[in-house]
Amino acid sequence: MFAFSEASKMQLATCHPDLQRLFNEVIKYWDCKILEGHRGEKAQHDAFTSVPQRSKVDWPHGKHNKLPSLAVDVAPCPIDWNDIHRIYCFAGFVLGVAAMMGKKVRWGGDWDSDTEVNDNKFNDLVHFEIIIEERSTDV
């Protein structure tokens, strides 16, 4: 069984409890690193203005900008940015675990969640965000 490093635990602690539960389950089966949970104003602006662009939204509109964060960036270990196939495989595993847990998650490799990964205009393959169902207040 794998375990998160202290740095990963600190990043994950800034995330929504459902993301914490999800990745605490994922780590039991697949070694991974939490790269970033909550992202402050400077970090978000840097991600938005970086070349290449790492985010399509500026502060405070990102899912990482909420507290707790509704998004988390996670990479499979050992990290190899050139092994895209492994990153896709990891994402499929995460999405499968989320589905088994009854959680809706959107992945940055399939923004519209239609399982067609070739229609993305912007890939953020380590990005996962929890979809929170809004509860109706209608009586």
C-alpha positions as CSV (number, residue, x, y, z in Angstrom):
1,M,0.0,0.0,0.0
2,F,1.2,3.5,-0.8
3,A,1.1,6.6,1.3
4,F,1.2,10.3,0.7
5,S,4.2,12.4,1.6
6,E,3.8,15.2,4.1
7,A,3.8,17.7,1.3
8,S,1.0,15.9,-0.5
9,K,-1.0,15.6,2.7
10,M,-0.7,19.4,3.3
11,Q,-1.9,20.1,-0.2
12,L,-4.8,17.6,0.0
13,A,-5.8,19.1,3.3
14,T,-6.7,22.3,1.5
15,C,-9.3,20.5,-0.7
16,H,-12.9,19.7,-0.4
17,P,-13.6,16.7,1.9
18,D,-14.9,14.6,-1.1
19,L,-11.6,15.1,-2.9
20,Q,-9.8,14.2,0.2
21,R,-11.8,11.0,0.5
22,L,-11.3,10.2,-3.1
23,F,-7.6,10.5,-3.2
24,N,-7.2,8.8,0.2
25,E,-8.8,5.8,-1.6
26,V,-6.8,6.2,-4.8
27,I,-3.4,6.2,-2.9
28,K,-4.2,2.7,-1.5
29,Y,-3.8,1.3,-5.0
30,W,-1.8,3.8,-7.1
31,D,1.1,5.9,-5.9
32,C,0.6,9.5,-6.7
33,K,1.6,13.0,-5.6
34,I,-0.7,15.9,-4.8
35,L,0.8,18.8,-6.7
36,E,-1.6,21.5,-5.7
37,G,-4.9,22.0,-3.9
38,H,-5.9,25.5,-3.0
39,R,-4.3,28.2,-5.1
40,G,-4.0,31.7,-3.9
41,E,-4.3,34.9,-5.9
42,K,-0.7,35.2,-7.0
43,A,-0.4,31.5,-7.9
44,Q,-3.7,31.6,-9.9
45,H,-2.6,34.7,-11.7
46,D,0.8,33.1,-12.5
47,A,-1.0,30.0,-13.8
48,F,-3.3,32.1,-16.0
49,T,-0.5,34.3,-17.5
50,S,2.2,31.6,-17.8
51,V,3.5,30.5,-21.2
52,P,2.3,27.9,-21.9
53,Q,-0.9,28.8,-20.1
54,R,-1.6,26.5,-17.1
55,S,-5.1,27.8,-16.4
56,K,-7.8,29.3,-18.6
57,V,-9.2,31.4,-15.7
58,D,-7.8,34.2,-13.6
59,W,-8.3,34.8,-9.9
60,P,-10.9,34.3,-8.3
61,H,-12.7,32.3,-10.9
62,G,-10.8,29.0,-10.6
63,K,-12.0,25.9,-8.8
64,H,-8.6,25.9,-7.1
65,N,-9.4,29.4,-5.6
66,K,-12.2,28.2,-3.3
67,L,-11.5,27.2,0.2
68,P,-11.7,24.4,0.6
69,S,-10.5,23.9,-3.0
70,L,-12.9,22.2,-5.4
71,A,-10.0,21.1,-7.6
72,V,-6.8,19.3,-7.1
73,D,-3.8,18.6,-9.3
74,V,-2.5,15.0,-8.9
75,A,0.2,13.1,-10.9
76,P,1.0,9.4,-10.8
77,C,4.4,8.5,-9.4
78,P,7.0,8.3,-10.4
79,I,6.2,11.5,-12.3
80,D,7.2,11.4,-16.0
81,W,5.6,14.2,-17.9
82,N,6.5,12.5,-21.2
83,D,4.5,9.4,-20.4
84,I,1.1,10.8,-21.4
85,H,-0.4,7.3,-21.7
86,R,0.3,6.6,-18.1
87,I,-1.3,9.9,-17.1
88,Y,-4.4,9.0,-19.1
89,C,-4.5,5.5,-17.5
90,F,-4.2,7.1,-14.0
91,A,-7.0,9.5,-14.8
92,G,-9.3,6.6,-15.8
93,F,-8.5,4.9,-12.6
94,V,-9.3,8.0,-10.6
95,L,-12.6,8.5,-12.4
96,G,-13.5,4.8,-11.9
97,V,-12.8,5.1,-8.1
98,A,-14.9,8.3,-8.0
99,A,-17.8,6.6,-9.8
100,M,-17.6,3.6,-7.4
101,M,-17.8,6.1,-4.5
102,G,-20.7,7.9,-6.0
103,K,-18.8,11.1,-6.6
104,K,-19.0,13.2,-9.7
105,V,-15.5,14.4,-10.9
106,R,-14.5,16.4,-13.9
107,W,-11.0,15.7,-15.3
108,G,-8.9,18.2,-17.2
109,G,-8.4,15.7,-20.1
110,D,-12.1,15.5,-20.8
111,W,-13.7,18.8,-19.7
112,D,-17.1,18.0,-21.1
113,S,-17.0,14.5,-19.6
114,D,-18.2,12.9,-22.8
115,T,-15.4,10.3,-22.8
116,E,-14.0,11.8,-26.1
117,V,-10.6,13.0,-25.1
118,N,-9.6,14.2,-28.6
119,D,-12.1,17.1,-28.5
120,N,-10.3,19.0,-25.8
121,K,-8.9,22.4,-26.7
122,F,-7.0,22.7,-23.5
123,N,-5.5,19.8,-21.6
124,D,-4.8,19.9,-17.9
125,L,-4.2,16.2,-17.5
126,V,-3.4,16.3,-13.7
127,H,-6.5,18.4,-12.9
128,F,-9.5,16.8,-11.1
129,E,-12.5,18.8,-9.7
130,I,-15.4,17.7,-7.6
131,I,-18.9,18.4,-8.9
132,I,-21.1,19.5,-6.1
133,E,-24.7,19.0,-6.7
134,E,-26.7,22.2,-5.8
135,R,-29.7,21.3,-3.6
136,S,-32.9,22.9,-4.6
137,T,-34.5,25.1,-2.0
138,D,-37.9,24.9,-3.7
139,V,-40.6,23.6,-1.5
